[in-house]
Amino acid sequence: MLVTLCTMLGALAAVIVIARDGPNVVNQRGPLVVRAARHALDYLAQRKALAMLVLLAAASLCFGTYYAMDGKADASVVPTTTPPSTHSTGEASGPNASDRPLVVCAPPFTLDTGDTPTRASTRYGREGSRRIYALLNSQRTTNMKITSEEDIAHAIDLIERDQTGLYDEKTQIRVGKLLNASRLVIGEISIASVRSNNATISGQQVNTRIADVSMTVAVLDPETLERTCIRTLSGRATFVVAPGNQPPADDTLLMQAINAAINKLATDTPFIQAATAPLTPRADGLSSPNNP
């Protein structure tokens, strides 16, 4: 507090002195300063070459200092890795591809069907993803990681998906890259419909509710965007309606049909191998799927 008070008093005294003696000092010293400035300008005007040389040297010094400091700043953030040209052909710059874990990601399936309610699109796409995960979990190895549904949901939130609940293939690929996936299993549902069927069998009226789905499932390399294994699947779920026995909701029947379609992959050995085969090094130093 005492220091602040002393500072304020000193500043006030300085203002008073300047206000009292300032005009006299300007009147006495002003002409001297003006004459000195004029002499300096006359001197430089008579020696233009010297003035230009001084200005050129000052500019060169400024630019040289700036670029030297900028180069040091860039060098401080460049990683000290060996340039790619120093590697022999076929040698990876990072860890050996055989040591890199296989990260498999199955984003929610996309839907390309006009008769599917928008509110249910997300549920159907996620159900397809869940069934793929259940299939891959049975083939898990020690060097294989399968991303979780929570990881996918977090990645989708990061890329701010739209409010329609629909996914497209670009979103699937972005999800895979955010999760550092080395292989994607993507799918698209093209048919998802529920219908009623009435028939007379042995003189009795039989009513059924039938759910049909059709989809395309593929294994995709997120680095090259190459589809290595493509399957077209269909599934059906049927419920016989009896007196006092109400059919399940359409969503439930469609989920059962999706499960029936993807369960066909359980015996598809080439597809399982394409999705779970370990990575192998490529000639360019990257890793690629070792697909059948």
C-alpha positions as CSV (number, residue, x, y, z in Angstrom):
1,M,0.0,0.0,0.0
2,L,2.8,2.4,0.9
3,V,4.7,1.6,-2.3
4,T,1.5,2.3,-4.4
5,L,1.0,5.6,-2.6
6,C,4.6,6.7,-3.2
7,T,4.3,5.8,-6.9
8,M,1.1,7.8,-7.3
9,L,2.7,10.8,-5.6
10,G,5.8,10.6,-7.7
11,A,3.7,10.4,-10.9
12,L,1.7,13.4,-9.8
13,A,4.8,15.4,-9.1
14,A,6.2,14.5,-12.5
15,V,3.0,15.7,-14.2
16,I,3.2,19.0,-12.3
17,V,6.8,19.6,-13.3
18,I,6.2,18.8,-16.9
19,A,3.2,21.0,-17.0
20,R,5.2,23.9,-15.5
21,D,8.6,23.6,-17.2
22,G,7.6,21.7,-20.4
23,P,6.9,24.7,-22.6
24,N,10.2,26.4,-21.6
25,V,12.1,23.2,-22.4
26,V,10.4,22.9,-25.8
27,N,11.1,26.5,-26.6
28,Q,14.8,26.2,-25.6
29,R,15.6,22.8,-27.0
30,G,13.2,22.6,-29.9
31,P,15.2,24.7,-32.4
32,L,18.3,22.7,-31.6
33,V,16.6,19.4,-32.4
34,V,15.1,20.8,-35.6
35,R,18.6,22.1,-36.7
36,A,20.2,18.7,-36.0
37,A,17.5,16.9,-38.0
38,R,18.0,19.2,-40.9
39,H,21.8,18.7,-40.9
40,A,21.3,14.9,-40.8
41,L,18.8,15.1,-43.8
42,D,21.2,17.3,-45.7
43,Y,24.1,15.0,-45.1
44,L,22.1,12.0,-46.3
45,A,20.8,13.8,-49.3
46,Q,24.4,14.6,-50.3
47,R,25.4,11.0,-49.9
48,K,22.5,9.0,-51.3
49,A,24.7,6.0,-52.1
50,L,25.8,5.7,-48.5
51,A,22.2,6.0,-47.3
52,M,21.0,3.3,-49.7
53,L,23.8,1.0,-48.6
54,V,22.9,1.5,-45.0
55,L,19.2,0.8,-45.7
56,L,20.1,-2.3,-47.7
57,A,22.4,-3.7,-45.0
58,A,19.7,-3.1,-42.3
59,A,17.0,-4.8,-44.5
60,S,19.3,-7.8,-45.2
61,L,20.1,-8.1,-41.5
62,C,16.4,-8.1,-40.6
63,F,15.4,-10.7,-43.2
64,G,18.4,-12.9,-42.4
65,T,17.6,-12.9,-38.7
66,Y,13.9,-13.6,-39.4
67,Y,14.5,-16.6,-41.7
68,A,17.3,-18.0,-39.4
69,M,14.9,-18.0,-36.4
70,D,12.1,-19.4,-38.5
71,G,14.4,-22.3,-39.6
72,K,15.3,-23.1,-36.0
73,A,11.6,-23.1,-35.1
74,D,10.8,-25.6,-37.9
75,A,13.8,-27.8,-36.9
76,S,12.6,-28.0,-33.3
77,V,9.3,-29.6,-34.4
78,V,10.5,-32.0,-37.1
79,P,10.7,-35.5,-35.8
80,T,14.2,-37.0,-35.9
81,T,13.4,-39.9,-38.2
82,T,15.4,-41.4,-41.0
83,P,14.2,-40.1,-44.4
84,P,12.3,-42.7,-46.5
85,S,15.1,-42.7,-49.1
86,T,17.5,-44.2,-46.7
87,H,15.4,-47.3,-46.3
88,S,15.9,-50.3,-48.5
89,T,13.2,-51.3,-50.9
90,G,10.3,-53.1,-49.1
91,E,11.4,-52.1,-45.6
92,A,8.7,-50.4,-43.6
93,S,9.5,-47.0,-41.9
94,G,7.4,-47.9,-38.8
95,P,7.0,-51.0,-36.8
96,N,7.0,-54.3,-38.6
97,A,3.6,-55.0,-40.0
98,S,3.6,-58.4,-38.4
99,D,3.9,-56.6,-35.0
100,R,1.1,-54.2,-35.7
101,P,-2.2,-55.4,-34.3
102,L,-5.1,-56.0,-36.6
103,V,-7.9,-53.5,-35.8
104,V,-11.2,-54.5,-37.2
105,C,-14.1,-52.1,-37.2
106,A,-17.7,-52.7,-38.3
107,P,-19.6,-49.3,-38.5
108,P,-23.4,-49.3,-38.6
109,F,-24.7,-50.5,-42.0
110,T,-26.1,-47.9,-44.4
111,L,-29.7,-48.1,-45.7
112,D,-30.7,-47.4,-49.3
113,T,-34.4,-48.3,-49.1
114,G,-37.3,-45.8,-49.5
115,D,-39.8,-47.8,-47.5
116,T,-37.8,-47.8,-44.3
117,P,-38.9,-45.3,-41.6
118,T,-36.2,-42.8,-40.8
119,R,-36.7,-43.3,-37.1
120,A,-35.7,-47.0,-37.4
121,S,-32.8,-46.6,-39.8
122,T,-30.2,-46.3,-37.0
123,R,-31.5,-49.3,-35.2
124,Y,-31.3,-51.5,-38.3
125,G,-27.8,-50.3,-39.2
126,R,-26.6,-50.9,-35.7
127,E,-28.2,-54.3,-35.6
128,G,-26.2,-55.3,-38.7
129,S,-23.0,-54.0,-37.0
130,R,-23.7,-55.9,-33.8
131,R,-24.2,-59.2,-35.7
132,I,-20.9,-58.7,-37.5
133,Y,-19.2,-58.1,-34.2
134,A,-20.7,-61.3,-32.7
135,L,-19.5,-63.2,-35.7
136,L,-15.9,-61.8,-35.5
137,N,-15.6,-62.2,-31.7
138,S,-15.7,-66.0,-32.2
139,Q,-12.6,-65.6,-34.5
140,R,-10.6,-63.2,-32.3
141,T,-6.9,-63.8,-31.9
142,T,-4.3,-62.4,-29.5
143,N,-3.1,-59.9,-32.1
144,M,-6.5,-58.8,-33.2
145,K,-8.6,-55.9,-31.7
146,I,-12.3,-55.4,-32.4
147,T,-13.6,-51.9,-31.8
148,S,-16.6,-51.6,-29.6
149,E,-19.9,-50.0,-30.3
150,E,-19.2,-47.2,-27.8
151,D,-16.0,-46.4,-29.7
152,I,-18.0,-46.1,-32.9
153,A,-20.7,-43.9,-31.3
154,H,-18.0,-41.6,-30.0
155,A,-16.3,-41.4,-33.4
156,I,-19.7,-40.6,-35.0
157,D,-20.3,-37.8,-32.5
158,L,-16.9,-36.4,-33.4
159,I,-17.7,-36.1,-37.1
160,E,-21.1,-34.6,-36.2
161,R,-23.4,-36.9,-38.2
162,D,-26.6,-35.3,-39.3
163,Q,-29.9,-35.7,-37.5
164,T,-31.6,-38.1,-40.0
165,G,-30.1,-41.2,-38.4
166,L,-28.7,-42.3,-41.8
167,Y,-25.1,-43.3,-42.5
168,D,-23.3,-43.3,-45.8
169,E,-20.1,-45.0,-46.9
170,K,-18.0,-41.9,-46.4
171,T,-19.1,-41.8,-42.8
172,Q,-18.2,-45.4,-42.4
173,I,-14.7,-44.8,-43.7
174,R,-14.2,-41.7,-41.5
175,V,-15.3,-43.7,-38.5
176,G,-12.7,-46.4,-39.4
177,K,-9.9,-43.8,-39.7
178,L,-10.8,-42.1,-36.4
179,L,-10.5,-45.5,-34.7
180,N,-7.3,-46.3,-36.5
181,A,-8.9,-49.4,-38.1
182,S,-6.8,-51.5,-40.4
183,R,-9.8,-53.3,-41.8
184,L,-13.5,-52.4,-42.1
185,V,-16.5,-54.6,-42.5
186,I,-19.2,-52.4,-44.1
187,G,-22.7,-53.2,-45.2
188,E,-25.7,-51.6,-46.9
189,I,-29.3,-52.8,-46.5
190,S,-31.3,-52.4,-49.7
191,I,-34.5,-54.1,-48.7
192,A,-36.2,-54.0,-45.3
193,S,-39.9,-54.6,-45.5
194,V,-42.7,-56.4,-43.6
195,R,-45.8,-57.8,-45.2
196,S,-48.9,-59.9,-44.3
197,N,-49.7,-63.1,-46.1
198,N,-53.1,-64.9,-45.9
199,A,-53.5,-68.4,-47.2
200,T,-55.9,-71.3,-46.8
201,I,-54.2,-74.6,-45.8
202,S,-56.3,-77.7,-45.3
203,G,-59.4,-75.6,-45.1
204,Q,-57.9,-73.4,-42.4
205,Q,-57.1,-69.7,-42.8
206,V,-53.4,-69.1,-41.9
207,N,-52.2,-65.5,-41.4
208,T,-48.5,-64.7,-41.3
209,R,-46.3,-61.7,-40.9
210,I,-43.1,-61.9,-43.0
211,A,-40.1,-59.6,-42.8
212,D,-37.6,-59.6,-45.6
213,V,-34.2,-57.9,-45.8
214,S,-31.5,-57.8,-48.5
215,M,-28.0,-56.4,-47.9
216,T,-24.5,-56.2,-49.3
217,V,-21.6,-56.8,-47.0
218,A,-17.9,-56.2,-47.9
219,V,-14.5,-56.2,-46.3
220,L,-12.7,-52.9,-47.0
221,D,-9.1,-51.7,-46.6
222,P,-9.4,-48.1,-45.3
223,E,-5.9,-47.2,-46.7
224,T,-6.5,-48.3,-50.3
225,L,-10.4,-48.3,-50.2
226,E,-10.2,-51.7,-51.8
227,R,-13.1,-54.1,-51.4
228,T,-11.6,-57.5,-50.9
229,C,-14.6,-59.6,-50.3
230,I,-18.2,-58.8,-51.3
231,R,-21.3,-60.8,-50.3
232,T,-25.0,-60.3,-51.2
233,L,-27.2,-61.7,-48.4
234,S,-30.9,-62.0,-47.8
235,G,-32.9,-63.0,-44.7
236,R,-36.4,-63.7,-43.7
237,A,-38.4,-63.8,-40.4
238,T,-41.9,-65.4,-40.4
239,F,-44.5,-65.3,-37.6
240,V,-47.7,-67.3,-37.8
241,V,-50.6,-65.3,-36.3
242,A,-52.9,-67.5,-34.2
243,P,-56.0,-66.5,-32.2
244,G,-54.8,-64.8,-29.0
245,N,-51.2,-64.7,-30.3
246,Q,-50.3,-61.2,-31.4
247,P,-47.4,-60.8,-33.8
248,P,-44.3,-58.9,-32.6
249,A,-43.6,-55.4,-33.7
250,D,-42.3,-54.9,-37.3
251,D,-38.9,-53.7,-35.9
252,T,-38.5,-57.0,-34.0
253,L,-39.2,-59.0,-37.1
254,L,-36.8,-57.0,-39.2
255,M,-34.1,-57.4,-36.5
256,Q,-34.7,-61.2,-36.8
257,A,-34.4,-61.1,-40.5
258,I,-31.1,-59.1,-40.3
259,N,-29.7,-61.8,-37.9
260,A,-30.8,-64.6,-40.3
261,A,-29.0,-62.9,-43.2
262,I,-25.7,-62.2,-41.4
263,N,-25.7,-65.7,-39.8
264,K,-25.1,-67.1,-43.3
265,L,-21.6,-65.6,-43.0
266,A,-20.8,-67.9,-40.1
267,T,-20.0,-70.7,-42.6
268,D,-18.4,-68.5,-45.2
269,T,-14.8,-69.3,-44.5
270,P,-13.3,-67.0,-47.3
271,F,-15.2,-64.0,-45.9
272,I,-14.1,-64.7,-42.3
273,Q,-10.5,-65.1,-43.4
274,A,-10.7,-61.8,-45.4
275,A,-11.9,-60.0,-42.3
276,T,-9.5,-61.5,-39.8
277,A,-6.3,-62.4,-41.8
278,P,-3.2,-60.8,-40.3
279,L,-1.5,-57.8,-42.0
280,T,1.4,-58.4,-44.3
281,P,4.1,-55.8,-45.4
282,R,3.8,-54.3,-48.8
283,A,6.6,-53.1,-51.2
284,D,5.9,-49.5,-50.4
285,G,6.5,-50.0,-46.6
286,L,2.8,-50.0,-45.7
287,S,0.8,-52.9,-44.5
288,S,-1.9,-54.6,-46.5
289,P,-4.5,-57.3,-45.7
290,N,-3.5,-60.9,-46.3
291,N,-6.7,-61.8,-48.0
292,P,-7.5,-65.2,-49.5
